Amino acid sequence: MPDGAKVGGKRSETFAAERLTSFVERIEKLEEERASLGADMREVYSEAKGSGFDVKTMRQLVRLRKLEPAERAEQTELLDIYMQALGMA
């Protein structure tokens, strides 16, 4: 019986190793895609900068557009309040 357990154990170890390899390879592929997308985004920002747009401001716009209107309004209001408190507005 112990020999049969070892064979079964080896099968499950092999299966686990194959699953692990599959996960790692998928993650590696996604990381490559992310790097490629990052390069594409840098290129677009560079192109926008070359056209005279301020990249920092564009990044803020992209971040703000992801928010719901109410959340965006709340953040804008808080920023205004904080700026007034610091004498910046």
C-alpha positions as CSV (number, residue, x, y, z in Angstrom):
1,M,0.0,0.0,0.0
2,P,2.8,2.5,0.8
3,D,4.1,2.1,-2.8
4,G,0.6,2.8,-4.2
5,A,0.4,5.9,-2.0
6,K,3.8,7.1,-3.3
7,V,2.6,6.7,-6.9
8,G,-0.6,8.5,-6.1
9,G,1.4,11.1,-4.3
10,K,3.7,11.6,-7.2
11,R,0.7,12.0,-9.5
12,S,-0.7,14.7,-7.3
13,E,2.7,16.3,-7.0
14,T,3.1,16.3,-10.7
15,F,-0.4,17.7,-11.1
16,A,0.3,20.4,-8.6
17,A,3.6,21.2,-10.3
18,E,1.8,21.5,-13.7
19,R,-0.9,23.8,-12.2
20,L,1.8,25.9,-10.6
21,T,3.7,26.1,-13.8
22,S,0.5,27.1,-15.6
23,F,-0.2,29.9,-13.2
24,V,3.3,31.2,-13.3
25,E,3.4,31.2,-17.1
26,R,0.1,33.0,-17.2
27,I,1.3,35.7,-14.8
28,E,4.5,36.1,-16.8
29,K,2.5,36.6,-20.0
30,L,0.3,39.2,-18.3
31,E,3.4,41.0,-16.9
32,E,4.8,41.1,-20.5
33,E,1.4,42.6,-21.7
34,R,1.4,45.1,-18.9
35,A,5.0,46.2,-19.8
36,S,3.9,46.5,-23.4
37,L,0.9,48.6,-22.5
38,G,3.0,50.8,-20.2
39,A,5.3,51.5,-23.2
40,D,2.3,52.3,-25.4
41,M,1.0,54.7,-22.7
42,R,4.3,56.4,-22.4
43,E,4.4,56.9,-26.1
44,V,0.9,58.5,-26.2
45,Y,1.9,60.8,-23.3
46,S,5.1,61.7,-25.1
47,E,3.1,62.5,-28.3
48,A,0.7,64.6,-26.3
49,K,3.6,66.5,-24.7
50,G,5.1,67.1,-28.1
51,S,1.8,68.6,-29.1
52,G,2.0,71.1,-26.2
53,F,-0.1,69.4,-23.6
54,D,0.9,69.2,-20.0
55,V,1.3,65.5,-19.1
56,K,0.9,65.9,-15.4
57,T,-2.5,67.5,-15.9
58,M,-3.5,64.9,-18.4
59,R,-2.6,62.2,-15.8
60,Q,-4.9,63.9,-13.3
61,L,-7.7,64.1,-15.8
62,V,-7.4,60.4,-16.6
63,R,-7.5,59.6,-12.8
64,L,-10.5,61.9,-12.3
65,R,-12.4,60.5,-15.2
66,K,-12.3,57.1,-13.6
67,L,-14.3,58.4,-10.6
68,E,-18.1,58.7,-10.3
69,P,-19.3,62.3,-10.7
70,A,-20.3,62.5,-7.0
71,E,-16.9,61.2,-5.8
72,R,-15.1,63.6,-8.3
73,A,-17.1,66.6,-7.0
74,E,-16.3,65.6,-3.4
75,Q,-12.6,65.4,-4.1
76,T,-12.7,68.7,-5.9
77,E,-14.6,70.4,-3.1
78,L,-12.1,69.0,-0.5
79,L,-9.2,70.2,-2.5
80,D,-10.7,73.7,-2.7
81,I,-11.3,73.7,1.1
82,Y,-7.7,72.5,1.8
83,M,-6.2,75.1,-0.7
84,Q,-8.2,77.9,1.0
85,A,-7.0,76.7,4.5
86,L,-3.4,77.0,3.2
87,G,-4.1,80.4,1.6
88,M,-3.6,79.0,-1.9
89,A,-6.9,80.1,-3.3
